[in-house]
Amino acid sequence: MVEIYKNAMELLVAEEVQRQLQSVPPRMAAYVKHVELTAYALNQLPGLYATSQSGLDHQLCKGRSQYKQQIVQAVRHAFAAVNRDPIRTVAPLEDCQKPMFLQETLRQLRQLLKNDKLEWETLPTAVEQALIRISQGQNFWNVQSASAVGLDPTLPDSERLRQARQRVTQWRQRFHKDSL
């Protein structure tokens, strides 16, 4: 299962970057890279991590009350540092979260389809074979493989298939959202 946590400081810095960008002339704002400003400022500030919505709300309140001035100052410094060399070119980082998420998804699909050799390229064929076996009335998922991917092992295969389809739809939506 993918664990989710958030750094409230990232949200607070992003708010402050947006606020300070409003006072920058539009021509200059077009050349400012928000990601660089945010990263520079975050490196000057402590992390405020949370794993639940109530924890995130608490960390946001704490950040606004205890670190407001530091956040404003860090973003000001970020503007100064990033604007020193406006024509420099840098290669942006690739999104390393996607591959981790995709690997976890592939691991779950391997368990679900009981196929340790499953790869993204062979997934459509494996799903087609699983659907054929289910339509022929073969018991496809055992309790362990169903439970491992969050499906109810007490349900009949047809119902687990419905759950699996919902799961794949959720994965697709999350992947699509993460890739935007």
N, C-alpha and C positions, 0 to 999 in steps of 0.2 A: 504494500500500500504506500502511496506517495504521501510523505509528510509535508504539511504546509505550515509555513511560518512567515511572518511579515515583520519588516523593520519599520516601525512607526516614524523613525527619523527620516527615512526616504520620503514618506508622504509629506512630512513637515517641510523638508528642504524643497521638494517639488512645488509646494504651495508658495514658498518664499521666492523661488526662482521665477515663477509666474508673476508674482506681485512686483518684483523688481524689474522684470522685463517690460512691464507697462510704462515705466519711466524712461526706457531706452528709446531713442529715435527709431522709427520703423525700418529705415534702411539698415541700421546697425543690427537691429533685432533679427533681420533675415539671415545674417551671417553667424549669429550666435548659436552654438550647438548646446542645446539644453542638457544633453547627456554629459557633456564635459563639465558644464557648470555644476551639475548635480553631483557627479563623481568627485570633483575637486572639493566641494563643500562637505560632502559626507566623510571624506578622509580627515577632516578637521574636527569631527563631532563623534560623540559616543553612539553606539547602536542602542536601539530601544526595541527589542524583539518581543513578539507575542505569538501565541499559537491559538488564541481564541478571539472572538469578537470583543468580549468584555475585556480581555487582556490588551487588545489593540486600542480600545477606547481609553483604558487607563494609561497606557503608554503615550497616547496622543495628548491627553491632558497633562501628563507629567512633562512631556516635551515642550508644550506650549508655555507652561508655567516656569519650569526650571531652566530651559535652554533657549528661550525666545531670542535674547540678545546675541547669544553665541551663533544661532542659526542665521540671523540677519547679517552678522559680521562675516561668517564663513562664506555666505553667498556673495557678499561684496568683494571679498578677497578672490573668490572664484571668477567673478567678472573681470577683475583686474588681471589675474593670471592668464585667463583664457584669451582676453583681448590683446595681450601683449604681442601676440604673433597671429594676426587674423588670417594670413594666407598659408599657414602651415598645413600640411596634409598629413593625416593619420589614417591608418587602416583600422576601422572599428572592430571590436571584438565580435566574434560570432556568438550567437545565443547558445550557451552550453546547457541551458535548462531543457531545451527541446530534446537533445539526444538522450539525456537521463530519463526524461518522461517517456520517450519512445522505447527505450530499453526496458523500462518497467512494464510498459504495456505489452511489449513482445513477450516478456517473461510470463505475464499473466495469461496471454493467449496460448503459449506453449503448454502451460498447465491445463488450461481449459480444454484444449484440443488433444491433449495427451500426445504431444509430438515435440520431443526435445530438439529436433532438427529444423523446426519451423523458422522460416525467415520471412521478411516482408514480401519478397518476391513470390514465395510459395503460399502465402496466406489465402488468396482467393481459392486456389485448388483445395487446400485443407478445409476451408469452410464449406465448400461445395460437397466434399466427401462426407463431412460431418452431417450436413443437411440430408444427404441421401440416406445415410445410416439411420438417422432419426425418422425420416419418412417411411422407412422400411420396418419401423418398430423396434429397431435394435436399441438396447440400453447403451447409451453413449457415455454419459458422465458418471463417474463414481463419486461417492461422498467427498473424498479428499480433494479431487480436482475441482468440483463445484464449489466447495467451501473456500478453497485457496483463492478464488477470484471473486468471492463475495456473493455467490449464488446460493439460494436455499437448496440444500441437498435433499430435503424431504419432498420436494415437488417432482412431478413427472417431467420427463425430458422435454415435452412440448412446452411446458410452462417455464422450464429453465432456459429453453431456447428463446422464449419471449424476453426473459430477463437478460439474457446474453445480448440480444439485439438492442435492448435499451442501453446496456453497458457500452456497446460499441458506438451507439449514437452519442452517448455522453463523452466517450473518448474523442470522437471526431469533433464534437463541439468544443471541447477543451483544447484540442490540438489546433483547431481553426482559430480560436480566441487567442491562444498563445503565439500563433504565427503572425498575428496582426501587428 
